[in-house]
Amino acid sequence: MKDEQLPPVRSVSPEAGLASVPAVKQYLRSAETYGIDYAPLLTQAGISPDVLNDNNQWVPASALEKLLSLLIPASGDPCFGLHTSAHISYDMYCIQGYINMNCANLREIWDKTPILEKIIGDMGYSTPIYGPEESSLRWDCNYTDPVVKRHITENILASWACYAREFLLPDRANEGPTQVCFTHSAPADPALLGEYDNIFGCEVLFDQPYNAITIDNGSLSYPITQANPAILSSLLDHATLILKELDKNRSFADQVKNLLRLMMNNGVPRREAIAEQLNMNSRTLQRKLKEEDTSYQLLLDELRFEMASHYLAKTNLTMESVAEKLGFAETRSFYRHFKNYSGQTAGEFRKQHQMEFSA
């Protein structure tokens, strides 16, 4: 994907939550297969058909929830969300989809997913959990309608599986996930369980404490053949601009912290680099952060601790690898930073959270 093909950065609604147009279209493509006239349903949900002509736009997440509450019963399909995964397309994930296709492997994709998924929408959030032999990507839904929550969760996990199989690792399509978990109960009709097997091809568990798709670490590290580091760098730069636009109604400190989180993939960015992304000089950035009773260094320390806590509690990365990911020149500097910030050693923290890690 060349630079001139990058989608423009659009102004977004001040709504607290958003859903991208491609994410909405996946459900509409599915609705068409059921013969549903969804035009009046869009009106009821408050979604303008004109907005759907531009894949670089968003709609309020509440509008998507309302739309799904109408589409699901209209379909008459108790597995509507699950079956909607058949309508996955490379553009459903917006620029994140292009980023995924240029990452080295699934592990790199999973590392970036919690940072980038806001571009697709605020329907929920992902958390990668890395184990010694298998790893999981968990997903928590932000919606409250229990029916919508069930269907959108099944769609998200099934779409992950279909997207990886079709676009990322087509030569490993027969391997798939090793286990899938859902927090909701199994369908009332046992015959429907075969639908889950058709999609996932593995053990599917219900009434679990989390929603997750689990794969073996061989698949996690298997190279994505079309990956291009140069294109990836360009796409990440553009994603930074989109995320900055999405965050413009958040506090200035949150905007800086989110930029730091995204740019930490290439080492710890200098304060000047963050200021440049926000179209200001370093002195203005310092002044605006001071007005919110914080600073660049405080935000960096806070983010490093958050990321360290995740790596220590939910991955099997060595201390040396954690230190390197957080931009510390020496592991002992990381040890000292973690102890000063948390009051306990990194080793003590990892041991304390070992049960959560193995869950």
VEXDREN-2710 file (C-alpha; in Angstrom, 1 decimal):
% VEXDREN-2710
k/r/px/py/pz
1/MET/0.0/0.0/0.0
2/LYS/1.6/3.3/-1.1
3/ASP/1.5/6.5/0.8
4/GLU/-0.8/8.2/-1.6
5/GLN/-3.4/5.5/-1.1
6/LEU/-3.6/6.1/2.6
7/PRO/-7.2/7.1/3.7
8/PRO/-7.5/10.8/4.7
9/VAL/-7.7/11.7/8.4
10/ARG/-11.3/12.6/9.1
11/SER/-12.9/14.7/11.7
12/VAL/-14.9/12.5/14.1
13/SER/-18.0/12.9/16.2
14/PRO/-17.6/14.0/19.8
15/GLU/-19.6/10.9/20.8
16/ALA/-17.8/9.0/23.6
17/GLY/-17.9/5.8/21.6
18/LEU/-17.6/5.2/17.8
19/ALA/-17.8/2.3/15.3
20/SER/-16.1/2.5/11.9
21/VAL/-18.2/2.3/8.8
22/PRO/-16.5/-0.9/7.6
23/ALA/-17.4/-2.6/10.9
24/VAL/-21.1/-1.6/10.3
25/LYS/-21.0/-2.8/6.7
26/GLN/-20.0/-6.3/7.7
27/TYR/-23.4/-6.7/9.5
28/LEU/-25.2/-5.1/6.6
29/ARG/-23.7/-7.5/4.1
30/SER/-24.8/-10.3/6.3
31/ALA/-28.3/-8.8/6.6
32/GLU/-28.6/-8.8/2.8
33/THR/-28.1/-12.6/2.7
34/TYR/-31.2/-12.9/4.9
35/GLY/-33.2/-10.6/2.6
36/ILE/-33.6/-7.9/5.2
37/ASP/-34.5/-4.4/4.0
38/TYR/-32.3/-2.6/6.4
39/ALA/-32.9/0.9/5.2
40/PRO/-35.7/1.6/7.8
41/LEU/-33.6/-0.1/10.5
42/LEU/-30.7/2.4/9.8
43/THR/-33.2/5.2/10.2
44/GLN/-34.4/3.8/13.6
45/ALA/-30.8/3.4/14.7
46/GLY/-30.0/7.0/13.7
47/ILE/-27.4/6.1/11.0
48/SER/-27.4/8.1/7.8
49/PRO/-27.0/6.0/4.6
50/ASP/-24.8/8.8/3.2
51/VAL/-22.2/8.1/6.0
52/LEU/-21.9/4.5/4.8
53/ASN/-20.5/5.7/1.5
54/ASP/-17.3/6.7/3.2
55/ASN/-15.2/3.9/4.8
56/ASN/-13.1/6.5/6.6
57/GLN/-16.1/7.7/8.7
58/TRP/-17.5/6.5/12.0
59/VAL/-20.9/6.3/13.6
60/PRO/-21.8/6.4/17.3
61/ALA/-21.2/3.0/18.9
62/SER/-24.6/3.3/20.5
63/ALA/-26.1/3.5/17.0
64/LEU/-24.4/0.2/16.0
65/GLU/-25.7/-1.4/19.2
66/LYS/-29.3/-0.2/18.3
67/LEU/-28.9/-1.4/14.7
68/LEU/-27.8/-4.9/15.9
69/SER/-30.7/-5.0/18.3
70/LEU/-33.0/-4.7/15.2
71/LEU/-31.0/-6.8/12.7
72/ILE/-30.6/-9.9/15.0
73/PRO/-34.3/-10.7/15.5
74/ALA/-35.0/-9.7/11.9
75/SER/-32.6/-12.4/10.7
76/GLY/-34.2/-15.2/12.6
77/ASP/-30.8/-16.7/13.0
78/PRO/-29.7/-17.6/16.6
79/CYS/-26.1/-17.6/15.3
80/PHE/-26.4/-14.3/13.4
81/GLY/-23.2/-12.9/14.9
82/LEU/-21.2/-16.1/14.3
83/HIS/-22.4/-16.4/10.7
84/THR/-21.6/-12.7/10.0
85/SER/-17.9/-13.6/10.2
86/ALA/-18.3/-15.1/6.7
87/HIS/-18.5/-11.5/5.4
88/ILE/-15.1/-10.5/6.7
89/SER/-13.0/-8.4/4.2
90/TYR/-9.5/-7.1/4.3
91/ASP/-10.8/-3.5/4.7
92/MET/-13.1/-4.2/7.7
93/TYR/-10.2/-3.5/10.0
94/CYS/-9.6/-0.1/8.3
95/ILE/-5.9/0.9/8.3
96/GLN/-5.3/-1.6/11.1
97/GLY/-6.0/-4.4/8.5
98/TYR/-3.2/-3.1/6.3
99/ILE/-0.9/-2.8/9.3
100/ASN/-1.7/-6.4/10.3
101/MET/-0.8/-7.6/6.8
102/ASN/2.6/-5.9/7.0
103/CYS/3.5/-7.1/10.5
104/ALA/6.1/-9.8/10.9
105/ASN/3.8/-12.3/12.6
106/LEU/0.7/-12.7/14.7
107/ARG/2.6/-11.9/17.9
108/GLU/3.5/-8.4/16.5
109/ILE/-0.2/-8.0/15.5
110/TRP/-1.4/-8.9/18.9
111/ASP/1.0/-6.5/20.6
112/LYS/-0.4/-3.7/18.4
113/THR/-4.1/-4.6/18.6
114/PRO/-4.9/-3.0/22.0
115/ILE/-3.3/0.3/20.8
116/LEU/-4.9/0.3/17.3
117/GLU/-8.3/-1.2/17.7
118/LYS/-9.9/2.1/18.6
119/ILE/-9.6/2.9/14.9
120/ILE/-12.2/0.2/14.2
121/GLY/-14.4/1.3/17.1
122/ASP/-15.1/1.3/20.8
123/MET/-17.2/-1.9/20.8
124/GLY/-14.7/-3.6/23.2
125/TYR/-11.0/-4.1/24.0
126/SER/-8.5/-6.8/23.5
127/THR/-5.8/-8.2/25.8
128/PRO/-3.1/-10.6/24.6
129/ILE/-2.1/-13.3/27.1
130/TYR/1.2/-15.1/26.2
131/GLY/1.9/-18.5/27.6
132/PRO/4.9/-20.9/27.2
133/GLU/3.2/-23.2/24.6
134/GLU/-0.1/-21.5/23.8
135/SER/-1.3/-17.9/23.8
136/SER/-4.7/-16.2/23.9
137/LEU/-6.3/-13.0/22.7
138/ARG/-9.1/-12.0/25.0
139/TRP/-11.9/-9.6/24.2
140/ASP/-14.2/-7.7/26.5
141/CYS/-17.3/-6.2/25.1
142/ASN/-18.4/-2.7/26.0
143/TYR/-22.0/-3.1/25.1
144/THR/-24.7/-3.8/27.7
145/ASP/-27.6/-5.3/25.7
146/PRO/-27.1/-9.0/26.5
147/VAL/-28.4/-10.2/23.1
148/VAL/-26.2/-7.8/21.2
149/LYS/-23.3/-8.5/23.4
150/ARG/-23.5/-12.2/22.7
151/HIS/-23.7/-11.8/18.9
152/ILE/-21.0/-9.1/18.6
153/THR/-18.7/-11.2/20.7
154/GLU/-19.2/-14.3/18.6
155/ASN/-18.7/-12.1/15.5
156/ILE/-15.4/-10.6/16.8
157/LEU/-13.8/-13.9/17.7
158/ALA/-15.0/-15.7/14.6
159/SER/-13.9/-12.8/12.4
160/TRP/-10.4/-13.0/14.0
161/ALA/-10.2/-16.7/13.0
162/CYS/-11.5/-16.1/9.5
163/TYR/-9.3/-13.1/8.9
164/ALA/-6.2/-14.9/10.0
165/ARG/-7.1/-17.9/7.9
166/GLU/-7.9/-16.0/4.7
167/PHE/-5.6/-13.0/4.7
168/LEU/-2.7/-13.5/7.2
169/LEU/-1.7/-17.2/7.2
170/PRO/-3.5/-18.8/4.3
171/ASP/-0.9/-21.6/4.1
172/ARG/-1.7/-22.6/7.7
173/ALA/-5.5/-22.4/7.2
174/ASN/-6.0/-26.0/8.3
175/GLU/-4.4/-25.5/11.7
176/GLY/-6.6/-22.7/13.2
177/PRO/-7.1/-22.0/16.9
178/THR/-6.8/-24.7/19.6
179/GLN/-9.6/-23.4/21.9
180/VAL/-12.3/-20.7/22.0
181/CYS/-14.0/-19.4/25.1
182/PHE/-17.2/-17.4/25.6
183/THR/-18.6/-15.8/28.8
184/HIS/-22.2/-16.5/27.6
185/SER/-24.0/-19.8/27.7
186/ALA/-24.2/-22.3/24.9
187/PRO/-27.1/-22.1/22.5
188/ALA/-30.3/-23.6/23.7
189/ASP/-30.4/-26.0/20.7
190/PRO/-27.5/-28.4/20.9
191/ALA/-27.6/-28.9/17.2
192/LEU/-26.3/-25.4/16.8
193/LEU/-22.9/-26.4/18.3
194/GLY/-21.9/-27.7/14.9
195/GLU/-22.0/-24.2/13.6
196/TYR/-19.2/-23.2/16.0
197/ASP/-17.2/-26.2/14.9
198/ASN/-17.6/-25.2/11.3
199/ILE/-16.1/-21.8/12.0
200/PHE/-13.4/-22.5/14.6
201/GLY/-12.7/-26.3/14.1
202/CYS/-11.6/-26.6/17.8
203/GLU/-13.0/-27.0/21.3
204/VAL/-15.5/-24.2/22.1
205/LEU/-16.3/-23.6/25.8
206/PHE/-19.2/-21.5/27.2
207/ASP/-19.9/-19.9/30.6
208/GLN/-16.2/-19.1/30.9
209/PRO/-14.7/-16.2/32.9
210/TYR/-13.5/-14.5/29.6
211/ASN/-13.9/-14.4/25.9
212/ALA/-10.8/-15.7/24.1
213/ILE/-9.3/-17.3/21.1
214/THR/-6.2/-19.5/21.8
215/ILE/-3.6/-20.6/19.4
216/ASP/-0.3/-22.5/19.6
217/ASN/2.9/-20.4/19.8
218/GLY/4.1/-21.9/16.5
219/SER/1.2/-20.1/14.7
220/LEU/1.9/-17.0/16.8
221/SER/5.5/-16.7/15.5
222/TYR/4.9/-18.0/11.9
223/PRO/6.0/-15.3/9.4
224/ILE/3.4/-13.4/7.4
225/THR/4.8/-13.7/3.9
226/GLN/3.6/-10.3/2.5
227/ALA/5.0/-8.3/5.5
228/ASN/6.9/-5.2/4.5
229/PRO/8.7/-3.2/7.3
230/ALA/8.9/0.0/5.3
231/ILE/5.2/0.0/4.5
232/LEU/4.4/-0.9/8.1
233/SER/6.4/2.2/9.3
234/SER/4.4/4.4/7.0
235/LEU/1.1/2.9/8.0
236/LEU/1.9/3.3/11.7
237/ASP/2.7/7.0/11.1
238/HIS/-0.7/7.4/9.5
239/ALA/-2.4/5.5/12.3
240/THR/-0.9/7.9/14.8
241/LEU/-2.6/10.8/13.0
242/ILE/-6.0/8.9/13.1
243/LEU/-5.7/8.1/16.8
244/LYS/-4.7/11.6/17.5
245/GLU/-7.9/12.8/15.8
246/LEU/-10.0/10.2/17.7
247/ASP/-8.4/11.4/21.0
248/LYS/-8.9/15.1/20.4
249/ASN/-11.7/15.4/22.9
250/ARG/-9.7/13.6/25.6
251/SER/-7.4/15.4/28.1
252/PHE/-4.1/16.6/26.7
253/ALA/-2.3/14.2/29.0
254/ASP/-4.3/11.3/27.6
255/GLN/-3.5/12.3/24.1
256/VAL/0.2/12.4/24.9
257/LYS/0.1/9.1/26.7
258/ASN/-1.7/7.4/23.8
259/LEU/0.9/8.7/21.3
260/LEU/3.6/7.4/23.6
261/ARG/1.9/4.0/23.7
262/LEU/1.8/3.8/19.9
263/MET/5.3/5.2/19.3
264/MET/7.0/3.0/21.9
265/ASN/7.1/0.3/19.3
266/ASN/10.1/2.0/17.8
267/GLY/11.9/2.7/21.2
268/VAL/11.1/5.5/23.6
269/PRO/10.3/8.6/21.6
270/ARG/11.8/11.9/22.5
271/ARG/9.6/14.6/23.9
272/GLU/10.3/16.6/20.7
273/ALA/8.9/13.8/18.6
274/ILE/5.6/13.8/20.6
275/ALA/5.4/17.5/20.3
276/GLU/5.8/17.4/16.6
277/GLN/3.0/14.9/16.3
278/LEU/0.8/17.4/18.1
279/ASN/1.9/20.3/15.9
280/MET/3.6/22.2/18.7
281/ASN/7.1/22.7/20.1
282/SER/8.5/20.9/23.1
283/ARG/8.1/24.0/25.4
284/THR/4.4/24.2/24.6
285/LEU/3.9/20.5/25.3
286/GLN/5.6/20.9/28.7
287/ARG/3.4/23.9/29.5
288/LYS/0.2/22.2/28.6
289/LEU/1.1/19.1/30.6
290/LYS/2.0/21.2/33.6
291/GLU/-1.5/22.8/33.4
292/GLU/-2.8/19.2/33.9
293/ASP/-0.4/18.6/36.8
294/THR/1.8/16.2/35.0
295/SER/4.8/16.0/32.7
296/TYR/6.3/14.0/29.8
297/GLN/8.5/12.1/32.2
298/LEU/5.7/11.3/34.6
299/LEU/3.5/10.0/31.7
300/LEU/6.4/8.0/30.4
301/ASP/7.1/6.4/33.8
302/GLU/3.4/5.6/34.2
303/LEU/3.1/4.0/30.8
304/ARG/6.3/2.0/31.3
305/PHE/4.9/0.7/34.6
306/GLU/1.6/-0.3/32.9
307/MET/3.4/-2.1/30.1
308/ALA/5.8/-3.8/32.4
309/SER/2.9/-5.0/34.6
310/HIS/1.3/-6.5/31.5
311/TYR/4.4/-8.2/30.3
312/LEU/5.3/-9.6/33.8
313/ALA/1.8/-10.8/34.6
314/LYS/0.6/-12.0/31.3
315/THR/3.5/-13.1/29.2
316/ASN/6.5/-15.4/29.6
317/LEU/9.0/-12.8/28.3
318/THR/12.3/-12.8/30.1
319/MET/13.2/-9.7/32.2
320/GLU/15.8/-8.8/29.6
321/SER/13.2/-8.8/26.9
322/VAL/10.8/-6.7/29.0
323/ALA/13.5/-4.2/29.6
324/GLU/14.3/-4.0/25.9
325/LYS/10.7/-3.5/24.9
326/LEU/10.4/-0.6/27.4
327/GLY/13.4/1.1/26.0
328/PHE/15.8/0.5/29.0
329/ALA/19.5/0.3/27.9
330/GLU/20.2/-2.1/30.8
331/THR/18.1/-4.7/32.6
332/ARG/19.2/-3.4/35.9
333/SER/17.9/0.1/35.1
334/PHE/14.5/-1.6/34.5
335/TYR/14.7/-3.4/37.8
336/ARG/15.5/-0.1/39.6
337/HIS/12.7/1.8/37.8
338/PHE/10.1/-0.9/38.6
339/LYS/11.1/-1.1/42.2
340/ASN/11.0/2.7/42.7
341/TYR/7.6/3.0/41.0
342/SER/5.8/0.0/42.5
343/GLY/7.6/-0.6/45.8
344/GLN/8.3/-4.3/44.9
345/THR/10.7/-6.0/42.6
346/ALA/9.8/-7.1/39.1
347/GLY/10.4/-10.7/40.2
348/GLU/8.0/-10.3/43.2
349/PHE/5.4/-8.8/41.0
350/ARG/5.6/-11.6/38.5
351/LYS/5.4/-14.3/41.2
352/GLN/2.4/-12.6/42.8
353/HIS/0.5/-12.6/39.5
354/GLN/1.6/-16.1/38.4
355/MET/-1.9/-17.5/39.1
356/GLU/-3.5/-14.8/36.8
357/PHE/-0.9/-15.5/34.1
358/SER/-1.6/-19.3/34.1
359/ALA/-5.4/-18.8/34.1
END
